[in-house]
Amino acid sequence: MNEGRRDRRGVVRDRGLQAERTTLAWSRTALALAGTCLIAARGLIVHFGAWTVAAGSAGGLVAGMAILAAHRRYRHWARDGERPYRAAVPNAALAVATVGLGLAGLAVAVAALG
């Protein structure tokens, strides 16, 4: 019978694929965000100029941050077998950046339609 792997405290952990699936899901989400930002920047540069390039770059930066955070968490989990310490500041910064990009996209859509 397979007991699993013991962590540093000697507790047996079920080493299922949950962490890997979560990492892959975040990677897909970040890739979709980066692709959408690049396509929107390319299509809207005629109407909004340099602001579109800045918004597309910010979207790419947020997507990169999400990918790095997801893979860092997975590497920590794979190495130690436990959930990593969750830093509040990077998570809050990522959330604020995502909401900001969403609001900026909404403003661009309203300006383009109106």
Buried (B, 14 or more C-beta within 10 A) or exposed (E): EEEEEEEEEEEEBEBEEEBEEBBEEBBEBBEEBBEBBBEBBEEBBEEBEEBBBEBBEBBBBBBEBBBEBBEEBBEBBEEEBEEEEEEEEEEEEBEEBBEEBEEBBEEBEEEEEE
